Amino acid sequence: AILRAGAIVRNVSGQAVTITSDLIDRIQATYTKMSAAGIKVPIQAGHNSNPDQTRGFVTGLFRHGDLLYMACDFIGKEAIRLASVVDVSVYVEPAHERNGTVYPDALVHVACTPVPQVTGLGNFTPIAASLSACSNTADCALTRYRTAISDGAVPDEINPRICCATSRAKDRAAIIA
């Protein structure tokens, strides 16, 4: 998971902010709008906006109870290795402007870091990268996520465990966190 309702984090100005269920819903809704507008959310090695530190991109967000999960693609052997040894932290801006549009509560980037603000969320987990590659599609978290999203619904039950550790292409890995 990348966020948990009830967690207390510090924003950029050092103020304590409590993550609420409503905030998680707003982050997810804003991500959907940004994605529809072609705006990608990068995964960075640390909290930064340096393109040389980009290790992949978020490909979807979904909620299960009080937790917000992401599906993502890591690109390159180093990024895949990095995902196996670090935790995740997020950078959310209250008002993120892109191309003349302001996106409230926008997920701007996800950071791979050994010191996340919210601890105890679990590690990155490889998942099946395509339905054809997955031998256990009924239990595949990504399959249920994609099916629910295409139906316009939120999955009732997501179990983000390893289903298959396949990759779509050389040096790429689909991951859930």
C-alpha positions in Angstrom: 0.0 0.0 0.0 1.1 3.6 -0.5 -1.2 5.3 2.0 -3.2 4.3 5.1 -6.1 6.3 6.5 -5.3 7.4 10.1 -1.6 7.9 9.4 -0.1 11.2 10.3 2.5 12.7 8.0 4.4 16.0 7.7 3.7 18.1 4.6 6.4 20.2 2.9 6.0 23.0 5.4 6.4 20.6 8.4 2.8 20.6 9.5 1.2 17.4 10.7 -1.5 16.1 8.3 -3.8 13.2 9.1 -4.6 11.0 6.1 -8.4 10.5 6.0 -10.6 8.2 4.0 -11.9 11.2 2.2 -8.4 12.4 1.3 -7.6 8.9 -0.1 -10.7 9.0 -2.2 -9.8 12.5 -3.5 -6.3 11.4 -4.4 -7.6 8.4 -6.3 -10.2 10.6 -8.2 -7.6 13.2 -9.1 -5.2 10.5 -10.3 -8.0 9.2 -12.6 -8.5 12.7 -14.0 -4.8 13.3 -14.5 -4.4 10.0 -16.1 -7.2 10.7 -18.5 -5.5 14.0 -19.4 -2.3 12.1 -20.2 -0.4 13.2 -17.1 1.9 10.4 -15.8 2.9 10.0 -12.2 6.5 9.0 -12.0 8.2 6.7 -9.5 11.4 8.3 -8.4 14.5 7.1 -6.6 14.0 9.3 -3.5 11.8 12.4 -3.2 12.8 14.5 -6.2 11.7 15.6 -9.7 15.0 14.8 -11.5 14.1 12.8 -14.7 17.4 10.9 -14.3 16.0 9.4 -11.1 12.7 8.2 -12.7 12.4 4.4 -12.2 8.9 3.8 -13.6 5.3 5.1 -13.6 2.1 4.5 -11.7 -0.4 2.7 -13.9 -3.4 2.7 -11.5 -4.7 3.4 -8.0 -7.2 1.4 -6.1 -8.5 1.3 -2.5 -9.1 -1.6 -0.2 -10.5 -0.6 3.1 -8.3 2.1 4.6 -5.4 1.4 2.3 -4.6 3.0 -1.1 -2.6 0.7 -3.4 -0.9 1.5 -6.7 -0.2 -0.7 -9.7 3.0 0.4 -11.5 5.6 -0.4 -14.0 9.3 -0.3 -13.0 11.6 0.1 -16.0 15.2 -1.3 -16.1 17.1 -3.8 -14.0 18.2 -1.2 -11.4 14.6 -0.1 -10.9 13.4 -3.6 -10.4 16.2 -4.3 -7.9 15.5 -1.0 -6.1 11.8 -2.0 -5.7 12.9 -5.2 -3.9 15.0 -3.4 -1.2 13.1 -0.1 -0.3 9.8 1.1 0.9 7.5 3.6 -0.8 6.5 7.2 0.1 4.2 9.6 -1.8 4.3 13.2 -2.6 0.8 14.7 -2.8 0.2 18.4 -3.6 -3.0 20.1 -2.4 -3.2 22.1 -5.7 -1.0 20.8 -8.6 -1.1 22.8 -11.8 -0.4 21.2 -15.1 -1.2 22.6 -18.6 -3.5 25.3 -17.1 -5.5 22.9 -15.0 -5.3 22.7 -11.2 -5.6 19.2 -9.8 -6.6 19.1 -6.1 -4.9 16.5 -3.8 -2.7 15.3 -6.7 -0.3 12.4 -6.4 2.7 14.1 -8.0 5.3 11.3 -7.5 6.0 8.1 -5.6 9.4 7.8 -4.1 11.4 4.6 -3.4 13.0 5.3 -0.1 14.4 3.5 2.9 12.7 6.1 5.2 9.0 6.5 4.3 6.8 8.8 6.3 4.1 6.1 6.7 5.6 2.9 7.9 4.3 -0.7 8.0 2.6 -0.6 4.6 4.4 -3.6 3.2 6.8 -4.1 0.3 6.5 -3.9 -3.4 5.0 -7.2 -4.8 5.5 -8.4 -8.4 2.2 -9.4 -10.1 1.1 -10.8 -13.4 1.8 -8.3 -16.2 -0.8 -9.6 -18.6 -3.8 -11.9 -18.5 -2.2 -14.3 -20.9 0.9 -14.6 -18.8 -1.0 -15.3 -15.6 -1.9 -18.9 -14.9 -4.1 -18.0 -12.0 -6.3 -15.1 -13.3 -9.1 -15.6 -10.9 -6.9 -14.8 -8.0 -4.7 -12.2 -9.6 -5.0 -8.8 -7.9 -4.2 -6.9 -11.1 -6.8 -8.9 -13.1 -9.5 -8.1 -10.5 -8.4 -4.5 -10.4 -8.5 -4.1 -14.3 -11.8 -5.9 -14.5 -13.4 -3.7 -11.8 -12.0 -0.5 -13.3 -13.3 -1.4 -16.8 -16.7 -2.0 -15.2 -16.5 1.4 -13.5 -16.4 -0.1 -10.0 -14.0 -0.5 -7.2 -12.9 -4.1 -6.5 -14.6 -5.5 -3.4 -11.6 -7.6 -2.4 -8.0 -7.1 -3.5 -5.4 -9.4 -2.3 -2.1 -8.0 -3.4 0.0 -11.1 -3.1 2.3 -12.5 -5.7 0.3 -14.3 -8.4 2.9 -14.6 -11.1 6.3 -13.0 -11.3 6.3 -12.5 -15.0 7.3 -9.3 -16.8 5.9 -7.7 -20.0 9.1 -7.1 -21.6 12.8 -7.5 -20.9 13.8 -5.5 -17.9 10.3 -4.4 -17.0 8.2 -5.5 -14.1 4.6 -4.9 -13.2 4.4 -4.3 -9.4 1.7 -3.6 -6.9 2.4 -1.7 -3.7 
